[in-house]
Amino acid sequence: MWRPPMASKNLRPCPHCDYLVSRLAEACPSCGRRLSLEPRHEGLFLRTLNQATALVLWGPLLILGVLVTVALIARAFWFR
């Protein structure tokens, strides 16, 4: 298959369709083939942001679950 000459060192050919793709791309925009095998590492800021978001979303549900469990146990012992 004919491939145009590389215009930049930041491009590489897709192993499936020979489309020129950025070296940072995770998938080929032409055929959709996944290019990077290892997952991208997130920095400290994004990891902290993800943990804070999870805490904001799951924290109230956890507290509500504990309160409901305590209420059900108290109700079971109260009405014996």
LOVEXFI-445871 format. One record per atom (N, C-alpha, C): residue number from 1; residue in three letters; atom name; x, y, z. Coordinates in Angstrom, 3 decimals. Layout:
// residues N
<site n="NUM" res="ALA" atom="CA" xx="X" yy="Y" zz="Z"/>
...
// end
This chain:
// residues 80
<site n="1" res="MET" atom="N" xx="0.845" yy="-1.171" zz="0.000"/>
<site n="1" res="MET" atom="CA" xx="0.000" yy="0.000" zz="0.000"/>
<site n="1" res="MET" atom="C" xx="0.891" yy="1.234" zz="0.000"/>
<site n="2" res="TRP" atom="N" xx="0.521" yy="2.230" zz="-0.801"/>
<site n="2" res="TRP" atom="CA" xx="1.317" yy="3.440" zz="-0.889"/>
<site n="2" res="TRP" atom="C" xx="1.132" yy="4.269" zz="0.361"/>
<site n="3" res="ARG" atom="N" xx="2.250" yy="4.807" zz="0.844"/>
<site n="3" res="ARG" atom="CA" xx="2.221" yy="5.635" zz="2.033"/>
<site n="3" res="ARG" atom="C" xx="2.976" yy="6.922" zz="1.723"/>
<site n="4" res="PRO" atom="N" xx="2.384" yy="8.106" zz="2.059"/>
<site n="4" res="PRO" atom="CA" xx="3.106" yy="9.352" zz="1.796"/>
<site n="4" res="PRO" atom="C" xx="4.329" yy="9.448" zz="2.699"/>
<site n="5" res="PRO" atom="N" xx="5.341" yy="10.210" zz="2.292"/>
<site n="5" res="PRO" atom="CA" xx="6.531" yy="10.339" zz="3.137"/>
<site n="5" res="PRO" atom="C" xx="6.173" yy="11.021" zz="4.456"/>
<site n="6" res="MET" atom="N" xx="6.890" yy="10.620" zz="5.496"/>
<site n="6" res="MET" atom="CA" xx="6.609" yy="11.177" zz="6.810"/>
<site n="6" res="MET" atom="C" xx="7.012" yy="12.636" zz="6.855"/>
<site n="7" res="ALA" atom="N" xx="6.075" yy="13.473" zz="7.296"/>
<site n="7" res="ALA" atom="CA" xx="6.331" yy="14.897" zz="7.371"/>
<site n="7" res="ALA" atom="C" xx="6.894" yy="15.284" zz="8.736"/>
<site n="8" res="SER" atom="N" xx="6.724" yy="14.421" zz="9.708"/>
<site n="8" res="SER" atom="CA" xx="7.151" yy="14.748" zz="11.056"/>
<site n="8" res="SER" atom="C" xx="7.630" yy="13.496" zz="11.768"/>
<site n="9" res="LYS" atom="N" xx="8.520" yy="13.692" zz="12.743"/>
<site n="9" res="LYS" atom="CA" xx="8.971" yy="12.556" zz="13.534"/>
<site n="9" res="LYS" atom="C" xx="7.930" yy="12.154" zz="14.569"/>
<site n="10" res="ASN" atom="N" xx="6.899" yy="12.992" zz="14.746"/>
<site n="10" res="ASN" atom="CA" xx="5.853" yy="12.707" zz="15.719"/>
<site n="10" res="ASN" atom="C" xx="4.749" yy="11.819" zz="15.151"/>
<site n="11" res="LEU" atom="N" xx="4.867" yy="11.448" zz="13.884"/>
<site n="11" res="LEU" atom="CA" xx="3.865" yy="10.593" zz="13.260"/>
<site n="11" res="LEU" atom="C" xx="4.428" yy="9.210" zz="13.023"/>
<site n="12" res="ARG" atom="N" xx="3.571" yy="8.221" zz="13.082"/>
<site n="12" res="ARG" atom="CA" xx="3.963" yy="6.843" zz="12.772"/>
<site n="12" res="ARG" atom="C" xx="2.822" yy="6.205" zz="11.984"/>
<site n="13" res="PRO" atom="N" xx="3.119" yy="5.227" zz="11.173"/>
<site n="13" res="PRO" atom="CA" xx="2.048" yy="4.577" zz="10.412"/>
<site n="13" res="PRO" atom="C" xx="1.283" yy="3.594" zz="11.295"/>
<site n="14" res="CYS" atom="N" xx="-0.005" yy="3.527" zz="11.079"/>
<site n="14" res="CYS" atom="CA" xx="-0.829" yy="2.533" zz="11.758"/>
<site n="14" res="CYS" atom="C" xx="-0.437" yy="1.154" zz="11.228"/>
<site n="15" res="PRO" atom="N" xx="-0.238" yy="0.173" zz="12.100"/>
<site n="15" res="PRO" atom="CA" xx="0.169" yy="-1.154" zz="11.620"/>
<site n="15" res="PRO" atom="C" xx="-0.933" yy="-1.866" zz="10.843"/>
<site n="16" res="HIS" atom="N" xx="-2.141" yy="-1.381" zz="10.930"/>
<site n="16" res="HIS" atom="CA" xx="-3.249" yy="-2.048" zz="10.250"/>
<site n="16" res="HIS" atom="C" xx="-3.568" yy="-1.427" zz="8.899"/>
<site n="17" res="CYS" atom="N" xx="-3.619" yy="-0.070" zz="8.842"/>
<site n="17" res="CYS" atom="CA" xx="-4.033" yy="0.580" zz="7.585"/>
<site n="17" res="CYS" atom="C" xx="-2.995" yy="1.543" zz="7.010"/>
<site n="18" res="ASP" atom="N" xx="-1.841" yy="1.700" zz="7.653"/>
<site n="18" res="ASP" atom="CA" xx="-0.761" yy="2.583" zz="7.221"/>
<site n="18" res="ASP" atom="C" xx="-1.118" yy="4.065" zz="7.224"/>
<site n="19" res="TYR" atom="N" xx="-2.175" yy="4.454" zz="7.899"/>
<site n="19" res="TYR" atom="CA" xx="-2.546" yy="5.862" zz="8.045"/>
<site n="19" res="TYR" atom="C" xx="-1.563" yy="6.506" zz="9.014"/>
<site n="20" res="LEU" atom="N" xx="-1.092" yy="7.724" zz="8.722"/>
<site n="20" res="LEU" atom="CA" xx="-0.143" yy="8.393" zz="9.609"/>
<site n="20" res="LEU" atom="C" xx="-0.879" yy="8.893" zz="10.852"/>
<site n="21" res="VAL" atom="N" xx="-0.372" yy="8.455" zz="12.016"/>
<site n="21" res="VAL" atom="CA" xx="-1.029" yy="8.734" zz="13.287"/>
<site n="21" res="VAL" atom="C" xx="-0.011" yy="9.337" zz="14.240"/>
<site n="22" res="SER" atom="N" xx="-0.464" yy="10.205" zz="15.117"/>
<site n="22" res="SER" atom="CA" xx="0.412" yy="10.771" zz="16.136"/>
<site n="22" res="SER" atom="C" xx="0.949" yy="9.670" zz="17.039"/>
<site n="23" res="ARG" atom="N" xx="2.164" yy="9.837" zz="17.503"/>
<site n="23" res="ARG" atom="CA" xx="2.754" yy="8.856" zz="18.422"/>
<site n="23" res="ARG" atom="C" xx="2.044" yy="8.848" zz="19.772"/>
<site n="24" res="LEU" atom="N" xx="1.318" yy="9.901" zz="20.094"/>
<site n="24" res="LEU" atom="CA" xx="0.586" yy="9.986" zz="21.352"/>
<site n="24" res="LEU" atom="C" xx="-0.823" yy="9.417" zz="21.257"/>
<site n="25" res="ALA" atom="N" xx="-1.275" yy="9.102" zz="20.045"/>
<site n="25" res="ALA" atom="CA" xx="-2.642" yy="8.612" zz="19.857"/>
<site n="25" res="ALA" atom="C" xx="-2.804" yy="7.218" zz="20.455"/>
<site n="26" res="GLU" atom="N" xx="-3.971" yy="6.993" zz="21.043"/>
<site n="26" res="GLU" atom="CA" xx="-4.271" yy="5.678" zz="21.610"/>
<site n="26" res="GLU" atom="C" xx="-4.915" yy="4.756" zz="20.586"/>
<site n="27" res="ALA" atom="N" xx="-5.545" yy="5.346" zz="19.558"/>
<site n="27" res="ALA" atom="CA" xx="-6.195" yy="4.550" zz="18.513"/>
<site n="27" res="ALA" atom="C" xx="-6.050" yy="5.274" zz="17.180"/>
<site n="28" res="CYS" atom="N" xx="-6.102" yy="4.527" zz="16.110"/>
<site n="28" res="CYS" atom="CA" xx="-6.020" yy="5.100" zz="14.767"/>
<site n="28" res="CYS" atom="C" xx="-7.351" yy="5.762" zz="14.419"/>
<site n="29" res="PRO" atom="N" xx="-7.344" yy="7.016" zz="13.991"/>
<site n="29" res="PRO" atom="CA" xx="-8.603" yy="7.665" zz="13.636"/>
<site n="29" res="PRO" atom="C" xx="-9.208" yy="7.125" zz="12.339"/>
<site n="30" res="SER" atom="N" xx="-8.407" yy="6.439" zz="11.539"/>
<site n="30" res="SER" atom="CA" xx="-8.893" yy="5.907" zz="10.271"/>
<site n="30" res="SER" atom="C" xx="-9.608" yy="4.564" zz="10.453"/>
<site n="31" res="CYS" atom="N" xx="-8.930" yy="3.618" zz="11.098"/>
<site n="31" res="CYS" atom="CA" xx="-9.520" yy="2.276" zz="11.208"/>
<site n="31" res="CYS" atom="C" xx="-9.985" yy="1.936" zz="12.625"/>
<site n="32" res="GLY" atom="N" xx="-9.576" yy="2.751" zz="13.616"/>
<site n="32" res="GLY" atom="CA" xx="-10.014" yy="2.515" zz="14.981"/>
<site n="32" res="GLY" atom="C" xx="-9.190" yy="1.507" zz="15.758"/>
<site n="33" res="ARG" atom="N" xx="-8.112" yy="0.999" zz="15.169"/>
<site n="33" res="ARG" atom="CA" xx="-7.283" yy="0.009" zz="15.862"/>
<site n="33" res="ARG" atom="C" xx="-6.574" yy="0.655" zz="17.048"/>
<site n="34" res="ARG" atom="N" xx="-6.547" yy="-0.055" zz="18.156"/>
<site n="34" res="ARG" atom="CA" xx="-5.876" yy="0.439" zz="19.349"/>
<site n="34" res="ARG" atom="C" xx="-4.366" yy="0.373" zz="19.129"/>
<site n="35" res="LEU" atom="N" xx="-3.670" yy="1.459" zz="19.448"/>
<site n="35" res="LEU" atom="CA" xx="-2.239" yy="1.534" zz="19.197"/>
<site n="35" res="LEU" atom="C" xx="-1.402" yy="1.385" zz="20.455"/>
<site n="36" res="SER" atom="N" xx="-1.838" yy="1.975" zz="21.549"/>
<site n="36" res="SER" atom="CA" xx="-1.036" yy="1.891" zz="22.770"/>
<site n="36" res="SER" atom="C" xx="-1.494" yy="0.703" zz="23.604"/>
<site n="37" res="LEU" atom="N" xx="-0.547" yy="-0.093" zz="24.029"/>
<site n="37" res="LEU" atom="CA" xx="-0.863" yy="-1.277" zz="24.819"/>
<site n="37" res="LEU" atom="C" xx="-0.916" yy="-0.978" zz="26.309"/>
<site n="38" res="GLU" atom="N" xx="-0.099" yy="-0.055" zz="26.767"/>
<site n="38" res="GLU" atom="CA" xx="-0.102" yy="0.255" zz="28.186"/>
<site n="38" res="GLU" atom="C" xx="-1.023" yy="1.442" zz="28.457"/>
<site n="39" res="PRO" atom="N" xx="-1.752" yy="1.429" zz="29.554"/>
<site n="39" res="PRO" atom="CA" xx="-2.653" yy="2.536" zz="29.849"/>
<site n="39" res="PRO" atom="C" xx="-1.868" yy="3.804" zz="30.174"/>
<site n="40" res="ARG" atom="N" xx="-2.460" yy="4.922" zz="29.861"/>
<site n="40" res="ARG" atom="CA" xx="-1.810" yy="6.189" zz="30.159"/>
<site n="40" res="ARG" atom="C" xx="-1.877" yy="6.450" zz="31.651"/>
<site n="41" res="HIS" atom="N" xx="-0.795" yy="6.994" zz="32.178"/>
<site n="41" res="HIS" atom="CA" xx="-0.728" yy="7.249" zz="33.607"/>
<site n="41" res="HIS" atom="C" xx="-1.276" yy="8.640" zz="33.901"/>
<site n="42" res="GLU" atom="N" xx="-2.152" yy="8.694" zz="34.878"/>
<site n="42" res="GLU" atom="CA" xx="-2.679" yy="10.000" zz="35.250"/>
<site n="42" res="GLU" atom="C" xx="-1.783" yy="10.617" zz="36.310"/>
<site n="43" res="GLY" atom="N" xx="-1.713" yy="11.913" zz="36.321"/>
<site n="43" res="GLY" atom="CA" xx="-0.870" yy="12.621" zz="37.270"/>
<site n="43" res="GLY" atom="C" xx="-1.515" yy="12.694" zz="38.646"/>
<site n="44" res="LEU" atom="N" xx="-0.795" yy="13.271" zz="39.559"/>
<site n="44" res="LEU" atom="CA" xx="-1.255" yy="13.385" zz="40.934"/>
<site n="44" res="LEU" atom="C" xx="-2.534" yy="14.210" zz="41.024"/>
<site n="45" res="PHE" atom="N" xx="-2.622" yy="15.297" zz="40.266"/>
<site n="45" res="PHE" atom="CA" xx="-3.808" yy="16.147" zz="40.309"/>
<site n="45" res="PHE" atom="C" xx="-5.048" yy="15.377" zz="39.876"/>
<site n="46" res="LEU" atom="N" xx="-4.973" yy="14.665" zz="38.749"/>
<site n="46" res="LEU" atom="CA" xx="-6.137" yy="13.929" zz="38.265"/>
<site n="46" res="LEU" atom="C" xx="-6.502" yy="12.779" zz="39.194"/>
<site n="47" res="ARG" atom="N" xx="-5.510" yy="12.111" zz="39.758"/>
<site n="47" res="ARG" atom="CA" xx="-5.790" yy="11.021" zz="40.688"/>
<site n="47" res="ARG" atom="C" xx="-6.510" yy="11.550" zz="41.922"/>
<site n="48" res="THR" atom="N" xx="-6.049" yy="12.688" zz="42.457"/>
<site n="48" res="THR" atom="CA" xx="-6.696" yy="13.298" zz="43.615"/>
<site n="48" res="THR" atom="C" xx="-8.102" yy="13.753" zz="43.265"/>
<site n="49" res="LEU" atom="N" xx="-8.263" yy="14.340" zz="42.092"/>
<site n="49" res="LEU" atom="CA" xx="-9.584" yy="14.782" zz="41.655"/>
<site n="49" res="LEU" atom="C" xx="-10.534" yy="13.600" zz="41.502"/>
<site n="50" res="ASN" atom="N" xx="-10.055" yy="12.495" zz="40.944"/>
<site n="50" res="ASN" atom="CA" xx="-10.891" yy="11.303" zz="40.805"/>
<site n="50" res="ASN" atom="C" xx="-11.285" yy="10.735" zz="42.158"/>
<site n="51" res="GLN" atom="N" xx="-10.357" yy="10.710" zz="43.108"/>
<site n="51" res="GLN" atom="CA" xx="-10.672" yy="10.196" zz="44.438"/>
<site n="51" res="GLN" atom="C" xx="-11.653" yy="11.109" zz="45.156"/>
<site n="52" res="ALA" atom="N" xx="-11.501" yy="12.417" zz="45.014"/>
<site n="52" res="ALA" atom="CA" xx="-12.428" yy="13.358" zz="45.643"/>
<site n="52" res="ALA" atom="C" xx="-13.827" yy="13.223" zz="45.048"/>
<site n="53" res="THR" atom="N" xx="-13.904" yy="13.056" zz="43.739"/>
<site n="53" res="THR" atom="CA" xx="-15.198" yy="12.869" zz="43.088"/>
<site n="53" res="THR" atom="C" xx="-15.862" yy="11.589" zz="43.566"/>
<site n="54" res="ALA" atom="N" xx="-15.091" yy="10.525" zz="43.680"/>
<site n="54" res="ALA" atom="CA" xx="-15.641" yy="9.263" zz="44.170"/>
<site n="54" res="ALA" atom="C" xx="-16.129" yy="9.408" zz="45.603"/>
<site n="55" res="LEU" atom="N" xx="-15.384" yy="10.129" zz="46.420"/>
<site n="55" res="LEU" atom="CA" xx="-15.793" yy="10.328" zz="47.807"/>
<site n="55" res="LEU" atom="C" xx="-17.074" yy="11.142" zz="47.889"/>
<site n="56" res="VAL" atom="N" xx="-17.193" yy="12.173" zz="47.065"/>
<site n="56" res="VAL" atom="CA" xx="-18.405" yy="13.003" zz="47.065"/>
<site n="56" res="VAL" atom="C" xx="-19.614" yy="12.194" zz="46.599"/>
<site n="57" res="LEU" atom="N" xx="-19.418" yy="11.315" zz="45.631"/>
<site n="57" res="LEU" atom="CA" xx="-20.535" yy="10.530" zz="45.109"/>
<site n="57" res="LEU" atom="C" xx="-20.894" yy="9.345" zz="46.000"/>
<site n="58" res="TRP" atom="N" xx="-19.894" yy="8.597" zz="46.473"/>
<site n="58" res="TRP" atom="CA" xx="-20.157" yy="7.377" zz="47.228"/>
<site n="58" res="TRP" atom="C" xx="-20.249" yy="7.601" zz="48.726"/>
<site n="59" res="GLY" atom="N" xx="-19.666" yy="8.672" zz="49.248"/>
<site n="59" res="GLY" atom="CA" xx="-19.698" yy="8.955" zz="50.680"/>
<site n="59" res="GLY" atom="C" xx="-21.112" yy="9.046" zz="51.245"/>
<site n="60" res="PRO" atom="N" xx="-21.974" yy="9.899" zz="50.676"/>
<site n="60" res="PRO" atom="CA" xx="-23.350" yy="9.995" zz="51.197"/>
<site n="60" res="PRO" atom="C" xx="-24.121" yy="8.675" zz="51.095"/>
<site n="61" res="LEU" atom="N" xx="-23.880" yy="7.923" zz="50.037"/>
<site n="61" res="LEU" atom="CA" xx="-24.567" yy="6.632" zz="49.913"/>
<site n="61" res="LEU" atom="C" xx="-24.105" yy="5.655" zz="50.989"/>
<site n="62" res="LEU" atom="N" xx="-22.831" yy="5.674" zz="51.307"/>
<site n="62" res="LEU" atom="CA" xx="-22.308" yy="4.822" zz="52.362"/>
<site n="62" res="LEU" atom="C" xx="-22.897" yy="5.208" zz="53.718"/>
<site n="63" res="ILE" atom="N" xx="-22.935" yy="6.499" zz="54.001"/>
<site n="63" res="ILE" atom="CA" xx="-23.513" yy="6.971" zz="55.268"/>
<site n="63" res="ILE" atom="C" xx="-24.991" yy="6.618" zz="55.345"/>
<site n="64" res="LEU" atom="N" xx="-25.723" yy="6.812" zz="54.266"/>
<site n="64" res="LEU" atom="CA" xx="-27.149" yy="6.462" zz="54.237"/>
<site n="64" res="LEU" atom="C" xx="-27.341" yy="4.967" zz="54.461"/>
<site n="65" res="GLY" atom="N" xx="-26.506" yy="4.156" zz="53.868"/>
<site n="65" res="GLY" atom="CA" xx="-26.599" yy="2.710" zz="54.050"/>
<site n="65" res="GLY" atom="C" xx="-26.366" yy="2.311" zz="55.498"/>
<site n="66" res="VAL" atom="N" xx="-25.388" yy="2.935" zz="56.140"/>
<site n="66" res="VAL" atom="CA" xx="-25.119" yy="2.638" zz="57.555"/>
<site n="66" res="VAL" atom="C" xx="-26.304" yy="3.067" zz="58.416"/>
<site n="67" res="LEU" atom="N" xx="-26.863" yy="4.240" zz="58.156"/>
<site n="67" res="LEU" atom="CA" xx="-27.999" yy="4.716" zz="58.938"/>
<site n="67" res="LEU" atom="C" xx="-29.219" yy="3.819" zz="58.769"/>
<site n="68" res="VAL" atom="N" xx="-29.483" yy="3.378" zz="57.561"/>
<site n="68" res="VAL" atom="CA" xx="-30.619" yy="2.485" zz="57.315"/>
<site n="68" res="VAL" atom="C" xx="-30.409" yy="1.155" zz="58.016"/>
<site n="69" res="THR" atom="N" xx="-29.188" yy="0.636" zz="57.976"/>
<site n="69" res="THR" atom="CA" xx="-28.880" yy="-0.631" zz="58.648"/>
<site n="69" res="THR" atom="C" xx="-29.061" yy="-0.505" zz="60.158"/>
<site n="70" res="VAL" atom="N" xx="-28.576" yy="0.577" zz="60.739"/>
<site n="70" res="VAL" atom="CA" xx="-28.733" yy="0.798" zz="62.181"/>
<site n="70" res="VAL" atom="C" xx="-30.205" yy="0.946" zz="62.529"/>
<site n="71" res="ALA" atom="N" xx="-30.966" yy="1.668" zz="61.711"/>
<site n="71" res="ALA" atom="CA" xx="-32.394" yy="1.848" zz="61.972"/>
<site n="71" res="ALA" atom="C" xx="-33.135" yy="0.510" zz="61.907"/>
<site n="72" res="LEU" atom="N" xx="-32.796" yy="-0.336" zz="60.943"/>
<site n="72" res="LEU" atom="CA" xx="-33.460" yy="-1.641" zz="60.834"/>
<site n="72" res="LEU" atom="C" xx="-33.116" yy="-2.547" zz="62.008"/>
<site n="73" res="ILE" atom="N" xx="-31.872" yy="-2.510" zz="62.444"/>
<site n="73" res="ILE" atom="CA" xx="-31.468" yy="-3.324" zz="63.601"/>
<site n="73" res="ILE" atom="C" xx="-32.159" yy="-2.809" zz="64.862"/>
<site n="74" res="ALA" atom="N" xx="-32.190" yy="-1.486" zz="65.046"/>
<site n="74" res="ALA" atom="CA" xx="-32.853" yy="-0.905" zz="66.224"/>
<site n="74" res="ALA" atom="C" xx="-34.340" yy="-1.225" zz="66.211"/>
<site n="75" res="ARG" atom="N" xx="-34.960" yy="-1.167" zz="65.064"/>
<site n="75" res="ARG" atom="CA" xx="-36.393" yy="-1.473" zz="64.950"/>
<site n="75" res="ARG" atom="C" xx="-36.653" yy="-2.938" zz="65.288"/>
<site n="76" res="ALA" atom="N" xx="-35.752" yy="-3.831" zz="64.854"/>
<site n="76" res="ALA" atom="CA" xx="-35.926" yy="-5.242" zz="65.128"/>
<site n="76" res="ALA" atom="C" xx="-35.829" yy="-5.523" zz="66.627"/>
<site n="77" res="PHE" atom="N" xx="-34.918" yy="-4.863" zz="67.335"/>
<site n="77" res="PHE" atom="CA" xx="-34.772" yy="-5.073" zz="68.765"/>
<site n="77" res="PHE" atom="C" xx="-35.835" yy="-4.319" zz="69.564"/>
<site n="78" res="TRP" atom="N" xx="-36.321" yy="-3.215" zz="69.057"/>
<site n="78" res="TRP" atom="CA" xx="-37.296" yy="-2.390" zz="69.775"/>
<site n="78" res="TRP" atom="C" xx="-38.666" yy="-3.070" zz="69.815"/>
<site n="79" res="PHE" atom="N" xx="-39.050" yy="-3.688" zz="68.712"/>
<site n="79" res="PHE" atom="CA" xx="-40.385" yy="-4.296" zz="68.615"/>
<site n="79" res="PHE" atom="C" xx="-40.342" yy="-5.799" zz="68.793"/>
<site n="80" res="ARG" atom="N" xx="-39.678" yy="-6.285" zz="69.776"/>
<site n="80" res="ARG" atom="CA" xx="-39.627" yy="-7.723" zz="70.060"/>
<site n="80" res="ARG" atom="C" xx="-40.837" yy="-8.163" zz="70.792"/>
// end
